[in-house]
Amino acid sequence: MATKSILVVDDNPVNSKLIRVLLAGEGYDVHTAGDADEALRVLKNLSPQLILMDVQLPAKDGLELTRRLKADPATRGIKILGLTAYAMKGDREKILAAGCDGYIAKPIDTRALPGMLEPYFES
């Protein structure tokens, strides 16, 4: 079975570490970036199958970065899940309209997260 590669883009180091440790324990190859610029640097040398993208990042937000990645032929095939603490009406639509393939609300249910990601590795 091939290793499933994930990039976690989150400016909160506690969230990044929690997700990294949890998913690495499930056998995923997990990389992290603290902001959009760092994510772009990481993506020069890494082609993950999935990106977990915090919607609220400093400077360039996660939706802006998602639009950029989906417009680039080199990265448009990467599945992106928006991570958001905002569950306001219309947020789901805004996240999907930016190009995210889905979203996960924060706080993240650590018991359910690995199973929530599996469909994004199929096909």
Secondary structure, 3 states (H helix, E strand, C coil): CCCCEEEEECCCHHHHHHHHHHHHHCCCEEEEECCHHHHHHHHCCCCCCEEEEECCCCCCCHHHHHHHHHHCCCCCCCEEEEEECCCCCCHHHHHHHCCCCEEEECCCCCCCHHHHHHHHHCC
